[in-house]
Amino acid sequence: MKMLSNERRGKQTFTLKLGLLRPSCMITKYAERLKFLPPPAFRPILDQEDPPPEGRHAFCPYALWTPRLINLNRSIKMAKARYDEAQLKDLLLQMMETELGGEQVYRTALTCALNDDLRAEWEEYLDETLSHQNVVRHACDQLGLNADEKAPSRAVVKLIGDSLVKAMELAKSSGNAVLAELVACECVVHAETKDHANWELLGKVAEAATGETGKILKDAHKRVEKDEDHHLYHTQGWCRELWIQSLGMPAVLPPPEEVKQVETAIGASRAEQQRKSML
């Protein structure tokens, strides 16, 4: 970043920060992007190859242009990022299918749970998943979308969800209850990883969206975000500790993520690092 500054004290002092070595290039670049050109009287000076001599700083028209350049930069930074509306619709349809599939995953996982604390946790997650279905459906209705509309990507999501249910049923049929519980944990982690990613992406679009659409998306995201963090990070902890227990090593049950009530990736990482002190 180059700074042109008046070291002397004249009738007018100014400081202008420029991202390029040649101020004329910088100003012209931003002005043309916004279709905003300087007044004709200033163009001879703005178009020159080098900055004005030191002695001319006090009266240089750059001083008059400084507020305008700052406003141009501010406008560029504050401009909302655009998003693909068709892809947003596809995301919402995938989210609807993920929540529907998540219900079946939890119902099946509950039949595999041996640990009472884990079963209570998943019963809570099932209730919240049913609530999330209503949130997505309501958001679709507000945006004029059919939450039950078919889509190729949605069919893939459904296939994966059905496969997770079949995996748990296969594990149960083996007669090994410990195996079934471990597989159930892994399947829930798979389902919640997709679910968590969906809501994280919706949050990104909500930040970029404006008007009524932005309000609808922000409201939906706010209502579900913490639940999804809780589901993913806590189930990852359960899966890890139950696997450690099955390997004949000391495990922390309920897991540190549950004890510490973590709701962020950083919190989950810190909780895992503290597990040795909780044994």
Long-range contacts (C-beta under 8 A, 24 or more apart in sequence): 4-51, 4-57, 4-62, 6-57, 6-58, 7-54, 8-57, 8-58, 10-57, 10-58, 10-59, 11-58, 11-59, 12-58, 12-59, 12-63, 13-58, 13-63, 14-57, 14-60, 14-62, 14-63, 14-66, 15-66, 16-62, 16-63, 16-65, 16-66, 16-69, 22-49, 22-50, 22-51, 23-51, 23-62, 24-48, 24-49, 27-65, 27-69, 30-69, 30-72, 30-73, 30-76, 31-72, 33-76, 34-72, 34-75, 34-76, 36-72, 38-65, 38-68, 80-208, 80-209, 80-210, 81-207, 81-208, 82-208, 83-205, 83-208, 83-209, 88-205, 89-145, 90-151, 90-153, 90-154, 91-198, 91-201, 91-202, 91-205, 92-136, 92-139, 92-140, 92-143, 92-145, 92-147, 92-202, 93-145, 93-147, 93-149, 93-151, 93-153, 93-154, 94-151, 94-153, 94-154, 94-157, 94-198, 95-136, 95-198, 95-199, 95-202, 96-133, 96-136, 96-137, 96-140, 96-147, 96-148, 96-154, 97-154, 97-157, 97-158, 97-161, 98-157, 98-161, 98-191, 98-194, 98-195, 98-198, 99-129, 99-132, 99-133, 99-136, 99-195, 100-133, 100-158, 100-161, 101-157, 101-158, 101-160, 101-161, 101-162, 101-164, 101-191, 102-129, 102-132, 102-161, 102-191, 102-192, 102-195, 103-129, 103-130, 103-133, 104-161, 104-162, 104-165, 105-161, 105-164, 105-165, 105-168, 105-187, 105-188, 105-191, 106-188, 108-165, 108-168, 108-169, 108-184, 108-187, 109-168, 109-184, 109-185, 109-187, 109-188, 111-168, 111-172, 112-168, 112-171, 112-172, 112-177, 112-180, 112-181, 112-183, 112-184, 113-181, 113-184, 114-177, 114-178, 114-181, 115-181, 115-238, 115-242, 115-253, 117-253, 117-254, 117-258, 118-181, 118-185, 118-238, 118-242, 118-254, 121-234, 121-235, 121-238, 121-254, 121-258, 122-188, 125-188, 125-231, 125-235, 128-227, 128-231, 132-224, 132-227, 135-220, 135-223, 135-224, 136-220, 138-220, 139-216, 139-217, 139-219, 139-220, 142-212, 142-216, 143-213, 143-216, 157-194, 160-190, 160-194, 161-191, 164-190, 164-191, 178-246, 181-242, 182-239, 182-242, 182-243, 182-246, 185-235, 185-238, 185-239, 185-242, 185-243, 186-239, 188-235, 188-239, 189-232, 189-235, 189-236, 189-239, 192-228, 192-231, 192-232, 192-235, 193-232, 195-228, 195-231, 195-232, 196-228, 196-229, 196-231, 196-232, 199-224, 199-225, 199-228, 226-263, 229-263, 229-264, 230-263, 233-257, 233-262, 233-263, 233-264, 233-265, 233-267, 233-268, 234-258, 234-262, 236-268, 237-268, 237-271, 237-272, 240-272, 241-275, 250-279, 252-278, 252-279
